Amino acid sequence: MMKQYIILGVLIFLFGSCDSFLKEYSQDLAYAETVTDLEEVLIGNGYLDRSIGFLWLHTMDDDLEESVVSSNYTDYENFFTWASYPCMRNNIVYKDETWVNMYKNISSVNVVLSKLKDISNLPEEVERLQGECHFLRGFYYYFLVNTYAKPYVKESAVTDLGVPLKTTEYVEDIYFKRNTVAETYSLITDDLEAAAHLLKGKEHQSVFQADYYAVQALLSRVYLYLGEYEKALQAADSVLQGNFSLLDYNEFPQMAASPGDIYGIHDIVPVDVINPSSAETIFTQGKGAFSGNTHYYGIANGSVLANVNKYKASEDLVQMYSKEQVGGTDLRPMFFMYVNQKDPTNKRYIQKQTTTSITTASSEFLLRLPEVLLNKAEALAMLGKDAEAMAVLEKLRVKRIAALEYKELDVRNGEKLVELIREERRRELCGEGHRWFDLRRYAVHPKYPFTKEIIHDHYFYDNSIRQVTYVGSYKLNEYGSEPAYVIPIPQHVVEYNKGSIVDNETRPDRKAFIRF
């Protein structure tokens, strides 16, 4: 007989044990009876902690290269080389924190939603919190399905395995199975549409809590993934009714020197144009992968991924900013990247924010106005409204190109226009968690499919001789020819559920090859 327990440990079915998180907050939730109580629980346990990020997401695509000049240890190495099971370090399996954190937050959201049903007073506040809950659950399942499942393809989504769905607050003593990709996206869109209805007209609390415009911004992205372009366009236009505006990069100083380090070296650092208080920011939660600071020994020491012994911007990405040179000089490299003077290769590093404080904007759960405009342009292009799509692109470009050189690009149509929009997404949204998911969805696009090989060169720093050695290169083949575009289901999840949760197709044991 099914047991039902209304406790925060709802995800025991996935983890196999009740860890400290569940013990710590189960009593808090037991005493949460008012709207204020539940809002505190939601902020503390439903929203992502600002110390949590999913930095591995950035290491698999073609926007980063390895930069090993001072250490023999590189975080996320197994993601960078598309290993058969990436959640390993020194041949030891570690818990997949992405899965764990996402389902913990979903668990909290489900319990808050359940308890809100029992509150009869303050209906406006109850609806607002319900809306935030539906938004968060939709966002988390969006992230999960794009990590652990194949990209959405209408014809196969009803059979492709997605992720386990849990929308109730109680624990069930059964082994769970994976829902399909279609079922997962159905829940995502249902949650987000419900959130839009509940949050419309409600007072916005802060950029760290969802409102109606955040919901519509995410819907514009999700409907693009689904190929529902009219709905994507409607959602984007809803956001454009809000009080957001594009920053004009012509109005900012293009660079500044950091305080000198102990050797008197000054890094040339970007001006901070992406932050929670920006007029472009709609919503943010969680940690920033490319946030640093200008204190102590220069910006690189404070950065998480853009560090001299971790990852730098790929040459492929850097060259993208000069591809449309006929339209004027692109200012974004000045604001999104910097050159660390201690790096002998003189390469650029992605550095989109110059603070590591709790006010940093996220790099995986950030919604900005430029993305909404790019979503709109893509939807228009797919609907055959090429001139309108070009006009939207120019609305963004005029704020990103040197004013004295700016020229509108030649009109493009069909596939050439879609290619331009995709390239503009890469230029504008680098380091914000889009590129890996975009590469996946482009590969299965029904009208304009695009896929590519990606090669990552791997290095080793020998402390004994203080020298960098080239180890070899790893290749990710085009989508469709191999399974590494999907992350394996965590081993502890598969094992605990006794095979009821089926793993993804086995990824190959990739071997390095020598290319130079």
HELIX and SHEET records of a PDB file:
HELIX    1   1 GLY A    9  LEU A   11  5                                   3    
HELIX    2   2 ILE A   12  PHE A   15  1                                   4    
HELIX    3   3 SER A   20  ALA A   30  1                                  11    
HELIX    4   4 VAL A   35  VAL A   41  1                                   7    
HELIX    5   5 LEU A   42  GLY A   46  3                                   5    
HELIX    6   6 LEU A   55  THR A   59  5                                   5    
HELIX    7   7 GLU A   77  PHE A   80  1                                   4    
HELIX    8   8 GLU A   97  LEU A  116  1                                  20    
HELIX    9   9 PRO A  123  TYR A  148  1                                  26    
HELIX   10  10 VAL A  181  LEU A  199  1                                  19    
HELIX   11  11 TYR A  212  LEU A  226  1                                  15    
HELIX   12  12 TYR A  229  VAL A  239  1                                  11    
HELIX   13  13 TYR A  249  GLU A  251  5                                   3    
HELIX   14  14 ILE A  299  ASN A  301  5                                   3    
HELIX   15  15 GLU A  315  MET A  320  1                                   6    
HELIX   16  16 GLN A  325  GLY A  327  5                                   3    
HELIX   17  17 ARG A  332  PHE A  336  1                                   5    
HELIX   18  18 LEU A  369  MET A  382  1                                  14    
HELIX   19  19 ASP A  386  ARG A  397  1                                  12    
HELIX   20  20 GLY A  414  LEU A  429  1                                  16    
HELIX   21  21 ARG A  435  ALA A  443  1                                   9    
HELIX   22  22 GLN A  491  TYR A  496  1                                   6    
SHEET    1   A 2 TYR A   5  ILE A   6  0                                        
SHEET    2   A 2 TYR A 170  VAL A 171 -1                                        
SHEET    1   B 2 LEU A  64  GLU A  66  0                                        
SHEET    2   B 2 TYR A 311  ALA A 313 -1                                        
SHEET    1   C 2 MET A  88  ARG A  89  0                                        
SHEET    2   C 2 ILE A  92  VAL A  93 -1                                        
SHEET    1   D 2 ALA A 256  ALA A 257  0                                        
SHEET    2   D 2 ILE A 268  VAL A 269 -1                                        
SHEET    1   E 2 THR A 281  THR A 284  0                                        
SHEET    2   E 2 LEU A 366  ARG A 368 -1                                        
SHEET    1   F 2 MET A 337  VAL A 339  0                                        
SHEET    2   F 2 ARG A 348  ILE A 350 -1                                        
SHEET    1   G 2 ILE A 454  ASP A 462  0                                        
SHEET    2   G 2 GLN A 467  LEU A 476 -1                                        
END                                                                             
